[in-house]
Amino acid sequence: MRYRIESDALGKVRVPYDAYYGSETARAISNFNISGVKIYPEFIRSYAILKKAAALANFSEGRLSISRCRAIAKACDEICSGRLSDQFQVDIFQAGAGTSTNMNLNEVIANRAIELLGGRRGDYSIVHPNDHVNMSQSTNDTFHAAMRISAYIALKNDLLPALKALSGELGSKSKSFMSIVKTGRTHLQDAVPIRLGQEFSGYRGLVEESISSLKKSRDELAALPLGGTAVGTGMGASPGYRKKVILELGKLTGVRFRASAHLFADMQGESGELELSNSISEAAVSLGKIANDIRLLGSGPGAGLGELILPAVQPGSSIMPGKVNPSIAEMLNMVCFQAIGCSEAVKEAASAGQLELNVFMPVMAFNLLFSMRILSNAVSTFAQLCIKGIMPDTKRIKQNLESDLSIVTALSRKIGYSAAARIARKAYLNNMSIKAVCIAEGILSEKEAERLLDPASMV
């Protein structure tokens, strides 16, 4: 491999000759061979958009020449298009604050801008990674902002639409299942009747609550600490930069970002990220509950509850012919476990901040984006390959309902709790229905039993 020699504060560094990155990225690639997992492309794109907005703001402030501004902006556009994606090789587990990733962006943008201006990579007299690309910035405010921008966009474009689609499918099932009366269950034991449509309306309600919580956290992410530079004081940035960079970001993204109202707090803490993480975790808990219920209601087909018929998507066993498992619901459960784990990592990282900066932003950014990616994909798959094709087994539902002893609850107001409990016990021990016991003991006439013990009248 051919190399070029670059120098930084620590000395000379060999950089692959054709690389767009420079010495600091090369050091990071060598130092942090940890997981093999790289910073997500969504994050890199958001960071590149931010770098372009910064260049435009600095030009507007009269600090950056028109030629350098145009070259930097063009390089950022190319990064956003994915053209230079192979140049971002820094591991997610890296030095605190994300300095290596920021410099990776700065170096790639600078070297591509140098080419666009007719120079050779590494000739930083033309465009310098720190002096020009990183002008008015620090890793400390820009990485934080890029984390919020990328999370906002992922939430807006991926996770929220996936949850809305799932809510729609659950709503459709709720409506179509509303005429079906079935046995309700609490403590995994028979309880008073419920409509299958009502049960599914509960699932839809859980998803809607998750959507509301995520929307609230999305609004918190719109506050960006740009212009704070290293510790929040804005040292190195021009007076009008903060307002202008936010304005340029809005033009480039179509999102109404705003400057942090509490700049030092947003530099030191991670309240927006923590709120998003909590909302993601709550959504994962609710989605996991729905998946559990779907698996349980579809259990069988001979020896389980068997009230739902789940779409068959693949064979379920390598040894038992004909076995079909609730594969899609199982997948969603596992994704929910992982998303909850990601949330815990974010909480730990947020709690470990010290003084003027929380340096654990790289692991927070990864876990936020990773959890939203897997949840978005899992929710979409669950909606299309499971919920959409679910059918009720009305025969099994009727059989279960007819043997439900809890319908005796309807008699409590007529004969009292103790007498009703005695009837339920007798029905259970003699394998009789509540209706049959009441008629046999003369407690109800057949006509009264039909009226009072009709499950449809109890829902």
C-alpha positions as CSV (number, residue, x, y, z in Angstrom):
1,M,0.0,0.0,0.0
2,R,1.2,3.5,-0.8
3,Y,1.2,6.1,1.9
4,R,1.5,9.8,2.3
5,I,3.0,11.4,5.4
6,E,1.0,13.9,7.4
7,S,1.9,15.6,10.6
8,D,-0.1,16.5,13.7
9,A,0.6,17.7,17.2
10,L,2.0,14.2,18.1
11,G,4.3,13.8,15.1
12,K,4.3,12.3,11.7
13,V,1.6,9.7,10.6
14,R,1.4,7.4,7.6
15,V,-1.9,7.8,5.9
16,P,-3.0,5.6,3.0
17,Y,-2.2,7.5,-0.2
18,D,-5.7,7.5,-1.7
19,A,-7.5,8.1,1.6
20,Y,-9.6,11.3,2.0
21,Y,-9.1,11.1,5.8
22,G,-6.0,12.3,7.4
23,S,-3.7,11.8,10.4
24,E,-6.1,12.0,13.3
25,T,-8.5,9.5,11.6
26,A,-5.6,7.2,10.9
27,R,-4.6,7.3,14.5
28,A,-8.2,6.5,15.6
29,I,-8.5,3.6,13.2
30,S,-5.3,2.2,14.7
31,N,-6.1,2.9,18.3
32,F,-9.7,1.8,18.5
33,N,-9.9,-1.6,16.8
34,I,-12.7,-2.6,19.3
35,S,-16.0,-3.7,17.9
36,G,-15.8,-3.6,14.1
37,V,-19.0,-1.5,14.2
38,K,-18.7,1.9,12.6
39,I,-20.6,5.1,13.1
40,Y,-23.9,4.8,11.3
41,P,-24.3,6.4,7.9
42,E,-27.3,8.3,9.1
43,F,-25.2,10.0,11.7
44,I,-22.4,10.8,9.2
45,R,-25.0,12.4,6.9
46,S,-26.4,14.5,9.7
47,Y,-22.9,15.6,10.6
48,A,-22.1,16.5,7.0
49,I,-25.3,18.6,6.8
50,L,-24.2,20.4,9.9
51,K,-20.7,21.0,8.5
52,K,-22.3,22.5,5.4
53,A,-24.6,24.7,7.5
54,A,-21.5,25.9,9.5
55,A,-19.6,26.7,6.3
56,L,-22.5,28.8,5.0
57,A,-22.9,30.6,8.3
58,N,-19.2,31.3,8.5
59,F,-19.3,32.7,4.9
60,S,-22.2,34.8,5.9
61,E,-20.2,36.1,8.8
62,G,-17.4,37.0,6.5
63,R,-14.9,34.5,8.0
64,L,-14.8,32.0,5.1
65,S,-14.1,32.8,1.5
66,I,-16.6,32.0,-1.2
67,S,-14.4,29.5,-2.9
68,R,-13.7,27.5,0.3
69,C,-17.4,27.7,1.3
70,R,-18.5,26.3,-2.0
71,A,-15.9,23.5,-2.0
72,I,-16.7,22.5,1.6
73,A,-20.5,22.5,0.8
74,K,-19.9,20.4,-2.3
75,A,-17.8,17.9,-0.4
76,C,-20.6,17.7,2.3
77,D,-23.2,17.1,-0.5
78,E,-21.1,14.2,-1.8
79,I,-20.9,12.7,1.7
80,C,-24.6,12.9,2.1
81,S,-25.1,11.1,-1.2
82,G,-23.0,8.2,0.1
83,R,-20.1,8.7,-2.3
84,L,-17.4,8.8,0.3
85,S,-18.9,6.3,2.8
86,D,-15.8,4.1,2.8
87,Q,-13.8,6.9,4.3
88,F,-15.6,6.7,7.7
89,Q,-14.0,3.8,9.5
90,V,-13.7,4.9,13.1
91,D,-15.1,2.4,15.7
92,I,-18.1,3.5,17.7
93,F,-16.1,2.8,20.9
94,Q,-13.6,5.6,20.6
95,A,-12.2,8.5,22.6
96,G,-14.7,10.4,24.6
97,A,-16.9,13.2,23.1
98,G,-16.5,11.8,19.5
99,T,-13.4,13.9,18.6
100,S,-12.2,11.2,16.3
101,T,-15.4,11.1,14.4
102,N,-15.5,14.9,14.1
103,M,-12.0,15.0,12.8
104,N,-12.8,12.2,10.4
105,L,-15.5,14.4,8.9
106,N,-13.2,17.5,9.0
107,E,-10.4,15.7,7.2
108,V,-12.5,14.0,4.5
109,I,-14.4,17.2,3.8
110,A,-11.1,19.2,3.7
111,N,-9.3,16.8,1.4
112,R,-12.3,16.5,-1.0
113,A,-12.6,20.3,-1.0
114,I,-8.9,20.6,-1.8
115,E,-9.4,18.4,-4.8
116,L,-12.3,20.4,-5.9
117,L,-10.1,23.5,-5.8
118,G,-7.4,21.8,-7.9
119,G,-5.1,20.8,-5.1
120,R,-3.7,17.5,-3.8
121,R,-4.9,15.7,-0.8
122,G,-3.0,16.7,2.3
123,D,-2.2,20.2,1.2
124,Y,-4.0,21.9,4.0
125,S,-2.9,25.3,3.1
126,I,-5.8,25.2,0.6
127,V,-8.5,24.0,3.0
128,H,-7.6,23.1,6.6
129,P,-9.6,20.5,8.6
130,N,-9.5,22.6,11.8
131,D,-9.1,26.2,10.6
132,H,-11.8,26.1,7.8
133,V,-14.0,23.0,8.0
134,N,-14.2,23.2,11.9
135,M,-14.5,27.0,12.0
136,S,-16.7,28.3,14.9
137,Q,-17.1,24.7,16.1
138,S,-15.9,22.2,18.6
139,T,-16.5,18.4,18.8
140,N,-18.3,19.2,22.0
141,D,-21.1,21.2,20.5
142,T,-21.2,19.7,17.0
143,F,-21.2,16.0,17.9
144,H,-24.0,16.7,20.4
145,A,-25.9,18.5,17.7
146,A,-25.3,15.8,15.1
147,M,-26.6,13.2,17.5
148,R,-29.8,15.2,18.0
149,I,-30.3,15.9,14.3
150,S,-29.8,12.3,13.3
151,A,-32.1,11.0,16.1
152,Y,-34.7,13.6,15.1
153,I,-34.6,12.5,11.5
154,A,-34.7,8.8,12.3
155,L,-37.6,9.3,14.6
156,K,-39.5,11.4,12.1
157,N,-38.8,9.3,9.0
158,D,-38.6,5.8,10.4
159,L,-39.9,4.9,13.8
160,L,-42.9,7.1,14.1
161,P,-44.2,6.1,10.6
162,A,-43.7,2.4,11.5
163,L,-45.6,2.8,14.7
164,K,-48.4,4.7,13.0
165,A,-48.7,1.9,10.4
166,L,-48.9,-0.7,13.2
167,S,-51.5,1.4,14.9
168,G,-53.6,1.5,11.7
169,E,-53.4,-2.3,11.3
170,L,-54.4,-2.9,14.9
171,G,-57.2,-0.4,14.5
172,S,-58.5,-2.3,11.5
173,K,-58.4,-5.6,13.3
174,S,-60.1,-4.0,16.3
175,K,-63.0,-2.9,14.1
176,S,-63.4,-6.2,12.2
177,F,-63.2,-8.2,15.5
178,M,-65.6,-6.1,17.5
179,S,-68.6,-8.5,17.0
180,I,-66.6,-11.5,18.5
181,V,-67.2,-12.0,22.2
182,K,-64.5,-14.1,24.0
183,T,-63.2,-15.0,27.4
184,G,-61.3,-12.3,29.1
185,R,-58.3,-13.3,31.2
186,T,-56.5,-11.8,34.2
187,H,-53.7,-13.5,36.1
188,L,-53.8,-15.9,33.1
189,Q,-57.1,-17.2,34.5
190,D,-60.6,-16.9,33.0
191,A,-62.2,-13.6,33.7
192,V,-65.4,-11.8,32.5
193,P,-66.0,-11.7,28.8
194,I,-64.5,-9.1,26.5
195,R,-64.8,-8.4,22.8
196,L,-61.8,-9.5,20.7
197,G,-62.1,-6.0,19.1
198,Q,-61.8,-4.4,22.5
199,E,-58.7,-6.5,23.3
200,F,-57.1,-5.3,20.0
201,S,-58.2,-1.7,20.8
202,G,-56.0,-2.0,23.9
203,Y,-53.0,-2.9,21.8
204,R,-53.7,0.0,19.5
205,G,-53.9,2.3,22.5
206,L,-50.5,1.2,23.8
207,V,-49.0,2.0,20.4
208,E,-50.7,5.4,20.3
209,E,-49.4,6.2,23.8
210,S,-45.9,5.3,22.6
211,I,-46.3,7.6,19.6
212,S,-47.3,10.5,21.8
213,S,-44.4,10.0,24.1
214,L,-41.9,9.8,21.2
215,K,-43.3,13.0,19.6
216,K,-42.8,14.9,22.9
217,S,-39.2,13.7,23.0
218,R,-38.7,14.6,19.3
219,D,-39.5,18.2,20.2
220,E,-36.8,18.2,22.8
221,L,-34.3,17.0,20.2
222,A,-34.9,20.1,18.1
223,A,-32.9,22.3,20.6
224,L,-29.2,22.3,19.5
225,P,-26.2,23.6,21.5
226,L,-24.5,24.9,18.4
227,G,-22.2,27.9,19.0
228,G,-21.3,26.7,22.5
229,T,-18.0,25.4,21.1
230,A,-15.8,23.8,23.8
231,V,-17.6,24.5,27.1
232,G,-20.6,26.6,26.2
233,T,-19.0,30.0,26.2
234,G,-18.8,30.2,22.4
235,M,-15.1,30.9,22.3
236,G,-13.9,30.9,18.7
237,A,-17.3,31.5,17.2
238,S,-18.3,34.8,15.7
239,P,-21.2,36.7,17.4
240,G,-23.8,36.0,14.7
241,Y,-22.8,32.4,14.0
242,R,-25.1,30.6,16.4
243,K,-28.3,32.2,14.9
244,K,-27.1,31.7,11.3
245,V,-26.0,28.1,11.6
246,I,-29.4,27.1,13.0
247,L,-31.1,29.0,10.2
248,E,-29.0,27.2,7.6
249,L,-29.7,23.8,9.2
250,G,-33.4,24.5,8.9
251,K,-33.1,25.3,5.2
252,L,-31.1,22.1,4.5
253,T,-33.2,19.7,6.5
254,G,-36.7,21.2,6.5
255,V,-36.8,20.9,10.3
256,R,-37.4,23.8,12.6
257,F,-34.4,23.4,14.8
258,R,-33.8,26.0,17.5
259,A,-30.9,27.2,19.6
260,S,-30.7,25.6,23.1
261,A,-32.5,27.8,25.6
262,H,-30.2,26.4,28.3
263,L,-26.9,26.1,26.4
264,F,-24.6,25.2,29.3
265,A,-27.1,22.6,30.6
266,D,-27.3,21.0,27.1
267,M,-23.5,20.9,26.9
268,Q,-23.2,19.3,30.3
269,G,-26.2,17.0,30.3
270,E,-28.2,14.8,28.0
271,S,-31.8,15.5,28.9
272,G,-33.2,15.3,25.4
273,E,-31.3,12.1,24.6
274,L,-32.5,10.7,28.0
275,E,-36.1,11.5,27.3
276,L,-35.9,9.9,23.9
277,S,-34.2,6.8,25.3
278,N,-36.9,6.5,27.9
279,S,-39.6,6.8,25.3
280,I,-38.0,4.2,23.2
281,S,-37.8,1.9,26.2
282,E,-41.4,2.4,27.0
283,A,-42.4,1.7,23.5
284,A,-40.3,-1.5,23.5
285,V,-42.1,-2.6,26.7
286,S,-45.5,-2.0,25.2
287,L,-44.6,-3.7,21.9
288,G,-43.1,-6.7,23.8
289,K,-46.4,-7.0,25.7
290,I,-48.4,-7.0,22.5
291,A,-46.1,-9.6,21.0
292,N,-46.4,-11.8,24.1
293,D,-50.2,-11.6,23.9
294,I,-50.2,-12.5,20.2
295,R,-48.0,-15.5,20.9
296,L,-50.1,-16.7,23.8
297,L,-53.5,-16.2,22.0
298,G,-52.1,-18.0,19.0
299,S,-50.6,-20.9,21.0
300,G,-51.6,-24.4,20.1
301,P,-53.0,-25.3,17.6
302,G,-54.3,-28.3,19.6
303,A,-53.1,-27.8,23.2
304,G,-52.9,-24.0,23.6
305,L,-55.4,-21.2,23.7
306,G,-55.6,-21.2,19.9
307,E,-58.0,-18.2,19.7
308,L,-55.9,-16.5,17.0
309,I,-54.6,-18.0,13.8
310,L,-51.3,-16.4,13.0
311,P,-49.9,-16.2,9.4
312,A,-47.4,-19.0,8.7
313,V,-44.2,-17.5,7.4
314,Q,-41.7,-20.4,7.7
315,P,-41.4,-23.9,9.0
316,G,-41.0,-23.9,12.8
317,S,-38.9,-27.0,13.5
318,S,-36.0,-28.9,12.1
319,I,-37.2,-32.1,13.6
320,M,-41.0,-31.8,14.0
321,P,-42.7,-31.9,10.5
322,G,-45.5,-29.4,10.0
323,K,-44.8,-27.3,13.1
324,V,-45.3,-23.6,12.6
325,N,-44.1,-21.1,15.2
326,P,-45.1,-17.4,15.9
327,S,-41.8,-16.4,14.3
328,I,-42.6,-12.7,13.6
329,A,-43.8,-12.1,17.2
330,E,-40.7,-13.8,18.6
331,M,-38.5,-11.6,16.5
332,L,-40.3,-8.5,17.8
333,N,-39.8,-9.7,21.4
334,M,-36.1,-10.1,20.8
335,V,-35.8,-6.6,19.2
336,C,-37.6,-5.2,22.2
337,F,-35.2,-6.8,24.6
338,Q,-32.3,-5.3,22.7
339,A,-33.9,-1.8,22.5
340,I,-34.4,-1.8,26.3
341,G,-30.8,-2.8,26.7
342,C,-29.8,0.1,24.5
343,S,-31.8,2.5,26.6
344,E,-30.0,1.3,29.7
345,A,-26.7,2.0,28.0
346,V,-27.8,5.5,27.2
347,K,-29.0,6.1,30.8
348,E,-25.6,4.9,32.2
349,A,-23.7,7.1,29.8
350,A,-25.9,10.1,30.6
351,S,-25.4,9.6,34.3
352,A,-21.6,9.6,33.9
353,G,-21.2,13.1,32.6
354,Q,-18.8,15.4,34.5
355,L,-18.4,19.1,34.8
356,E,-18.8,21.0,31.5
357,L,-19.2,18.1,29.1
358,N,-20.6,14.6,29.0
359,V,-17.9,12.8,27.0
360,F,-19.9,9.6,26.4
361,M,-21.8,10.8,23.4
362,P,-20.6,8.3,20.8
363,V,-22.1,5.3,22.7
364,M,-25.3,7.3,23.2
365,A,-25.6,8.2,19.6
366,F,-25.0,4.5,18.5
367,N,-27.6,3.1,20.9
368,L,-30.2,5.7,20.1
369,L,-29.9,5.1,16.4
370,F,-29.5,1.4,16.6
371,S,-32.6,0.9,18.8
372,M,-34.7,3.1,16.5
373,R,-33.4,1.3,13.4
374,I,-34.2,-2.2,14.7
375,L,-37.5,-1.1,16.2
376,S,-38.6,0.6,13.0
377,N,-37.8,-2.5,10.9
378,A,-39.3,-4.9,13.4
379,V,-42.5,-3.0,13.9
380,S,-43.0,-2.7,10.1
381,T,-42.4,-6.4,9.7
382,F,-44.7,-7.3,12.6
383,A,-47.5,-5.1,11.1
384,Q,-47.2,-6.6,7.6
385,L,-46.3,-10.2,8.2
386,C,-48.3,-10.9,11.5
387,I,-51.0,-8.4,12.4
388,K,-52.3,-7.9,8.9
389,G,-52.9,-11.6,8.4
390,I,-54.2,-12.6,11.8
391,M,-57.6,-14.4,11.8
392,P,-59.8,-15.4,14.8
393,D,-60.6,-19.1,15.4
394,T,-64.2,-18.4,16.2
395,K,-64.9,-22.1,17.0
396,R,-62.2,-22.2,19.7
397,I,-63.3,-18.8,21.0
398,K,-66.9,-20.1,21.4
399,Q,-65.7,-23.3,23.1
400,N,-63.6,-21.3,25.6
401,L,-66.4,-18.8,26.3
402,E,-68.9,-21.6,27.0
403,S,-66.7,-23.0,29.7
404,D,-65.9,-19.7,31.3
405,L,-67.0,-19.8,34.9
406,S,-66.4,-16.1,35.5
407,I,-69.7,-15.2,33.8
408,V,-71.2,-16.0,37.2
409,T,-70.1,-12.5,38.1
410,A,-73.3,-11.3,36.4
411,L,-75.3,-13.0,39.2
412,S,-73.5,-11.3,42.1
413,R,-75.9,-8.4,42.2
414,K,-78.9,-10.8,42.2
415,I,-77.8,-13.6,44.6
416,G,-74.7,-12.2,46.3
417,Y,-71.0,-12.8,46.0
418,S,-70.9,-15.9,48.3
419,A,-73.8,-17.7,46.6
420,A,-72.3,-16.9,43.2
421,A,-68.9,-18.3,44.3
422,R,-70.6,-21.5,45.4
423,I,-72.2,-21.9,42.0
424,A,-68.9,-21.4,40.3
425,R,-67.2,-24.0,42.5
426,K,-70.0,-26.5,41.8
427,A,-69.9,-25.9,38.1
428,Y,-66.1,-26.5,38.1
429,L,-66.2,-29.7,40.2
430,N,-69.0,-31.2,38.2
431,N,-67.8,-30.1,34.8
432,M,-71.0,-28.2,34.2
433,S,-71.7,-24.7,32.9
434,I,-72.9,-21.9,35.1
435,K,-76.1,-21.8,33.3
436,A,-76.8,-25.5,33.8
437,V,-76.1,-25.3,37.6
438,C,-78.4,-22.3,38.0
439,I,-81.2,-24.0,36.1
440,A,-80.7,-27.3,37.9
441,E,-80.9,-25.6,41.4
442,G,-83.9,-23.4,40.4
443,I,-82.0,-20.2,40.9
444,L,-82.9,-19.1,37.4
445,S,-85.4,-20.1,34.9
446,E,-84.1,-21.1,31.5
447,K,-85.4,-17.8,30.1
448,E,-83.7,-15.8,32.9
449,A,-80.5,-17.8,32.4
450,E,-80.4,-17.0,28.7
451,R,-80.9,-13.3,29.5
452,L,-78.6,-12.8,32.5
453,L,-75.8,-15.1,31.4
454,D,-75.5,-14.0,27.8
455,P,-71.8,-13.0,27.4
456,A,-72.7,-10.4,24.8
457,S,-74.7,-8.5,27.4
458,M,-71.6,-8.3,29.6
459,V,-69.4,-6.4,27.2
